[in-house]
Amino acid sequence: MTKTIKLALVAAMALGTTSAFATNGTNLIGYGAKSRAMGGTAISNFNGAESAFANPALITQSEKTTEVTIGATLLMPDVTFEADANANTNLMGGMPMSATEDSSTAGYGMIPSVAVINKVDDSFAWGLALYGVGGMGVDYRTTTPDSAITYMGANDNLMLMRMSVPLAYTVAGFSVGIAPVIEYGALSMDTGVTTDIAIGFEIGAAYTIAGVSLGLDYKSAVTHDFENTFNSDMTGTAVQSELDTPAVIGLGVSYEIAGSTSSFDYKNIAYGSAKGFEDFLWEDQNVFALGYEYAAEAWAVRAGFNYGASPLATDIAADGSNMDPIVGSLAMFPAVCESHYTVGGSYNFTEIISADLAFMYATGSATAETPDMTGAFPGAAGAGEITATNDQTALSFALNYAYEYAFHIPIDLMGMYSLNVL
């Protein structure tokens, strides 16, 4: 087990390079290849070791003593920002500018997912999970000289990595789980790079009867302080340096019969009350996900769909009073992906070793109309439009190892008795 955990940590560090990505806002739709192939559903349906990412209560459902998964997602974004001539004039403080359409040059993102779960007995299980939670980034530094984006200096990169230790107990088909969370965050902007480590928690529950599984999961907000890098009020006069990974509450239901599993998840991502995001006028995001799996003895196929309306505000006030946070989000945090289409499958090489593969295509855009600033800027020609698009493709892969063997480390508690810990 010690060697397994060391290998998992090495894999996570080796894969932990991320760039421009986001799906449900700044969150990934799912954290493992099985879940991502099924539209991100995972709150009620057990997916092996990767269930440690989605709902700690599910890890007791393993049929093996120990399960390990090591995987990664390669996310390939295509992000653009477009402003017509009138919008550029208003955004640039009355300086006549041409219409602009530019593509972000931020590179691909590689997001790791590593998990180990271990069943102590039929009632208790524990695990270790390391995975990329989300993030986002754009790079418009190579855009044309008359671009509003260049003037705004849109160049940023947010990366969030999480480690959790899920603990779960089950009796009579009902399971409860809890997982303390440590999260590493790194935010890069024109002002530099700031890193931060913060803590949170996750709690979950699950119940299974006659092929029907129900799941509940709550992930707490995790607050990062990106001092000297992040300024949420967009003016620099009163620096708000805290940025939350928002709280998420989710409900799931799945049904399995004769190798076929259908699943549905609902999540509420609380951007509206998250520090930093609320200053940019983001709203809570409701996410709906559907997934299907057919599993034979040696293989499985999966498909899914995930939808979440963009949490970004787009209604700019007539006097332009809220224009800065709205334009700032569209330019620097274009979390406008809404529809996600997914497929994938698995192959069992042996009873112990298997591999998963998933593909995702996501698309979305948002448009805001800038107000007519002719009175303030005599050279302006009236109202204009700005539009951000964020289309993505992604490939996820995982290698899984499941076996029936337990490693015991005897711990003598004050000489009274010995407790075997897997």
VEXPAVO-530252 format. One line per 3 residues: number of its first residue (from 1); their letters; for each residue z, x, y of C-alpha. Coordinates in steps of 0.02 Angstrom, whole numbers. Each point is the difference from the previous one (the first is absolute). Layout:
REM VEXPAVO-530252
NUM	a	Z/X/Y | ...
END
This chain:
REM VEXPAVO-530252
1	mtk	0/0/0 | 41/142/120 | -172/76/-26
4	tik	-80/-171/23 | 86/-27/168 | -47/175/59
7	lal	-182/-33/-45 | 7/-165/93 | 69/83/157
10	vaa	-132/137/-6 | -138/-129/-20 | 64/-102/147
13	mal	5/151/114 | -171/58/-54 | -75/-171/32
16	gtt	99/-38/158 | -139/25/127 | -48/-157/92
19	saf	-113/-48/141 | -69/-161/74 | 49/-148/-107
22	atn	75/-172/6 | -31/-164/-90 | 133/-134/27
25	gtn	37/58/177 | 60/179/-26 | 57/-36/-180
28	lig	-101/27/-157 | -39/-157/-99 | 75/78/-156
31	yga	74/166/-56 | -72/25/-175 | -171/-12/-81
34	ksr	42/-154/-104 | 69/-94/149 | -143/51/114
37	amg	-129/-58/-128 | 86/-171/0 | -6/-26/188
40	gta	170/83/28 | 96/-125/-107 | 151/78/-84
43	isn	158/-96/48 | 13/-101/-162 | -122/84/-122
46	fng	62/157/-88 | -120/147/21 | 89/139/-92
49	aes	81/140/97 | -89/-50/161 | 110/-156/8
52	afa	130/117/74 | -105/-8/160 | -9/-189/10
55	npa	159/-82/-65 | 148/99/-71 | 53/-149/-107
58	lit	-157/16/-108 | 34/172/-73 | 110/-72/-138
61	qse	-156/-81/-76 | -67/163/-70 | -25/-1/-189
64	ktt	19/189/-3 | 151/108/34 | -90/104/131
67	evt	-157/-30/102 | -82/116/126 | -148/-27/117
70	iga	-82/129/113 | -141/-62/111 | -84/2/168
73	tll	-109/-107/112 | -147/72/98 | -24/-113/151
76	mpd	-164/14/97 | 6/-90/169 | -142/-43/117
79	vtf	82/-36/169 | -92/-39/162 | 48/-49/178
82	ead	-123/-87/116 | 19/-44/184 | -137/-76/108
85	ana	-34/62/177 | 113/-127/84 | 146/37/-117
88	ntn	-21/186/30 | 4/-27/188 | 162/-98/-12
91	lmg	80/121/-123 | -46/152/103 | 78/-61/162
94	gmp	-160/-50/88 | -105/154/-42 | -176/-57/-50
97	msa	-26/40/-184 | -137/-40/-124 | 26/-104/-156
100	ted	77/98/-143 | -1/-12/-189 | 79/143/-95
103	sst	54/36/-178 | 163/86/-43 | -23/170/-80
106	agy	169/-3/-88 | -24/56/-179 | 38/-78/-167
109	gmi	178/-37/-53 | 79/53/-165 | 155/-101/-42
112	psv	111/47/-150 | 94/-113/-119 | 120/74/-128
115	avi	132/-94/-99 | 116/22/-149 | 101/-140/-81
118	nkv	126/14/-140 | 86/-136/-103 | 180/43/-39
121	dds	14/-151/-114 | -67/-179/-11 | 95/-47/157
124	faw	-7/147/120 | -139/110/68 | -21/125/141
127	gla	-143/96/76 | -69/115/135 | -150/-41/110
130	lyg	-93/104/129 | -146/-80/90 | -97/-19/161
133	vgg	52/-160/89 | -131/-7/137 | -57/73/163
136	mgv	-148/8/115 | -100/119/107 | -155/15/108
139	dyr	-89/147/80 | -118/-32/146 | 9/176/74
142	ttt	-184/32/-35 | -64/-157/88 | -117/2/148
145	pds	64/53/173 | -16/-175/75 | 100/-80/-138
148	ait	154/-101/42 | 72/63/-164 | -13/182/52
151	ymg	86/-42/164 | 142/-83/-94 | 18/151/-115
154	and	-1/-104/-160 | 51/125/-131 | 146/-43/-113
157	nlm	57/7/-181 | 148/-92/-77 | 54/45/-178
160	lmr	142/-84/-98 | 62/62/-169 | 143/-80/-97
163	msv	119/46/-140 | 104/-134/-86 | 119/-6/-148
166	pla	-11/-174/-78 | 143/-65/-108 | -17/-162/-97
169	ytv	101/-111/-115 | -64/-145/-105 | 76/-138/-104
172	agf	-79/-155/-80 | -168/25/87 | 76/22/173
175	svg	-3/171/85 | 69/70/161 | -39/168/77
178	iap	45/108/148 | -76/161/65 | 65/115/137
181	vie	-146/69/101 | -31/164/90 | -157/2/107
184	yga	-90/146/80 | -104/-38/154 | -118/111/100
187	lsm	-84/-55/162 | -132/106/84 | -67/-41/174
190	dtg	-66/97/150 | 180/45/43 | 28/88/-166
193	vtt	69/-37/-173 | 172/-70/-40 | 74/-24/-173
196	dia	149/-104/-49 | 99/-50/-155 | 81/-172/-4
199	igf	84/-112/-128 | -18/-180/-57 | 18/-106/-156
202	eig	-91/-120/-113 | 67/-144/-105 | -92/-107/-127
205	aay	18/-135/-130 | -108/-63/-143 | 6/-137/-130
208	tia	-114/-25/-150 | -15/-150/-115 | -141/-61/-115
211	gvs	-131/117/75 | 43/-43/180 | 77/136/109
214	lgl	76/-23/172 | 42/142/118 | 87/28/166
217	dyk	2/164/96 | 71/54/168 | -33/168/81
220	sav	108/37/151 | -68/69/163 | 9/189/13
223	thd	20/68/178 | -77/167/47 | 33/91/162
226	fen	-157/91/56 | 78/76/155 | -118/85/124
229	tfn	-151/-69/-93 | 5/-189/1 | 14/-104/160
232	sdm	-9/-184/-39 | 2/-66/180 | -167/86/39
235	tgt	59/60/171 | 110/151/-29 | 134/-65/118
238	avq	118/-59/-137 | -31/87/-165 | 30/-106/-155
241	sel	-18/124/-141 | 51/-108/-149 | -131/-68/-118
244	dtp	39/-108/-152 | -78/-11/-168 | 16/-191/5
247	avi	104/-105/-118 | -96/-92/-137 | 53/-151/-101
250	glg	-109/-55/-144 | -9/-135/-133 | -105/10/-157
253	vsy	-47/-106/-151 | -104/47/-151 | -51/-79/-164
256	eia	-48/90/-159 | -83/-75/-153 | -103/82/-138
259	gst	-30/160/96 | -46/-85/164 | 115/17/150
262	ssf	-23/-93/165 | 110/48/148 | 33/-57/178
265	dyk	103/88/134 | 52/-50/174 | 72/126/123
268	nia	65/-12/177 | -9/167/91 | 115/-7/152
271	ygs	-102/93/131 | 57/-123/133 | 179/63/-7
274	akg	-38/182/-47 | 48/131/128 | -153/72/84
277	fed	-119/-130/-70 | 82/-142/96 | -27/99/161
280	flw	-186/1/-41 | 9/-190/-21 | -34/2/-188
283	edq	40/-159/-95 | 71/-29/-175 | -135/9/-133
286	nvf	-12/-123/-144 | -89/74/-151 | -70/-99/-147
289	alg	-58/90/-158 | -79/-58/-163 | -24/106/-156
292	yey	-67/-16/-177 | 12/112/-152 | -70/-12/-175
295	aae	78/127/-118 | -64/44/-174 | 83/124/-117
298	awa	-86/155/70 | -60/-55/172 | 25/-121/145
301	vra	-105/-66/144 | 67/-63/167 | -58/-82/161
304	gfn	82/-66/156 | -8/-59/180 | 121/32/143
307	yga	-1/-81/172 | 110/28/151 | -50/-49/178
310	spl	9/148/119 | 172/15/83 | -75/70/162
313	atd	7/-107/157 | -170/-30/83 | 37/-124/141
316	iaa	0/102/160 | 81/-86/149 | -109/-48/150
319	dgs	91/126/111 | -15/138/-130 | 190/20/-12
322	nmd	-2/20/-190 | -165/94/-11 | 72/173/-34
325	piv	94/-40/-162 | -144/-105/-68 | -135/128/39
328	gsl	116/138/-62 | 15/-85/-169 | -186/-33/-18
331	amf	-44/179/46 | 139/99/-85 | 70/-113/-137
334	pav	-147/-112/-50 | 90/-94/-139 | -134/-134/-8
337	ces	-43/2/-186 | 19/-177/-66 | -99/-31/-160
340	hyt	20/116/-151 | -105/-11/-160 | 61/98/-151
343	vgg	-53/41/-179 | 62/122/-131 | 54/31/-177
346	syn	97/107/-123 | -35/95/-159 | 130/49/-131
349	fte	-45/171/-73 | 148/-8/-119 | 158/-104/-18
352	iis	81/121/124 | -134/46/127 | -106/-118/107
355	adl	-97/5/163 | -29/-128/138 | -142/-14/126
358	afm	-18/-117/150 | -128/-28/138 | 30/-91/165
361	yat	-115/-55/139 | 82/-66/159 | -72/-63/163
364	gsa	60/-69/166 | -22/2/189 | 85/-63/157
367	tae	-66/-35/176 | 94/-16/164 | -72/-55/167
370	tpd	54/101/151 | 30/-103/159 | -113/-4/152
373	mtg	73/139/108 | -128/-14/141 | 135/-30/130
376	afp	98/153/-48 | -153/110/-30 | -144/-45/118
379	gaa	-125/89/-111 | 43/-103/-153 | -124/-127/-65
382	gag	119/-125/-80 | 81/-29/-168 | -49/105/-150
385	eit	32/19/-186 | 75/132/-111 | -15/-3/-189
388	atn	80/104/-138 | -65/0/-179 | 80/76/-154
391	dqt	-97/-6/-163 | 64/97/-150 | -40/49/-177
394	als	131/76/-115 | 12/73/-174 | 166/5/-93
397	fal	37/95/-160 | 156/19/-106 | 47/88/-161
400	nya	140/-81/-99 | 117/66/-134 | 114/-115/-100
403	yey	109/56/-144 | 154/-44/-104 | 121/141/33
406	afh	155/16/107 | 74/158/74 | 189/-8/19
409	ipi	106/105/117 | 186/-15/-44 | 113/-18/152
412	dlm	186/16/-26 | 90/-116/121 | 169/81/33
415	gmy	22/29/-187 | 23/-186/-34 | -167/-38/-82
418	sln	-180/54/-3 | -142/-96/80 | -176/31/-63
421	vl	-127/-3/141 | -185/-2/-41
END
